[in-house]
Amino acid sequence: MKLRVDLLPHGGYSDTVLVVDILRATTTAVAYLERGASALLLTSSPEAALNLRDTVNGSGEVTRNERYLLGGERGGLPLPGFDFGNSPVEAAGQNFTGREVVMNTTNGTAAAHIAAQSGKHVLLASLVNAHAAARRARALAVEEIAIVCSGTDERVSLEDVYAAGVLAEYLLAMGEFTVDDGARIALTIRRNLGNPLEALSSSGHGVTLERLGLGEDVRWAARISESTVVPTLDQGSDVPGALR
Ligand code: MLT
């Protein structure tokens, strides 16, 4: 079995893909499902998310489809018209039973779309669900597991590479893999940075979130393997891009 880590999304996946955006999209996605959401829909733009929820008649009156709640951000702050930003702490305080959450974020949802273009199995991974995500990927993969770091604004994110190292450590303990240079970089980062909260707090996006008053999200995202929920692309869904 091959293990590959892309420090930024490159595409061309053919087997099982673990999409990582731990500050904060894939961490928040776990919280939505844990709090009862029946599905996550990842759209390619904020407009696509708004159009899924809202219908505007000829008089400009907006009718909301209460089945959907919108969560997303740009620059870490909630998108206009959305019900939620992209905070896992905020999501963990809600009850999403009977609702589907439509997500659009700066980097994480875009990385998931790239993975879904060719990946046979697409899973959302973070530190909070790392062991469960690694175990599910190991069970599904035939030839290759690709860990895809979302990055931030098309630049490598330290926290995603660190999380990829945690996932790689779990996978290497589960079986034999040939690892690529990306995986070796991720393992080296994980082994040298050690403490997850220090790694996340020192990352560029971690500092940005702390400056925005969202430091609690960083601390939330630093908890390793406390959840067994693994958002998984439902390839047979009637709704494209649904994860459950
Ligand atoms: C992203 O998609 O890059 C992150 O989720 C951004 C954020 O939530 O701060």
Residues whose N, C-alpha, C, O or C-beta is under 5 A from the ligand:
A	BS01	MLT	L23 R24 A25 E73 G76 N86 T105 T106 N107 G108 T109 G151
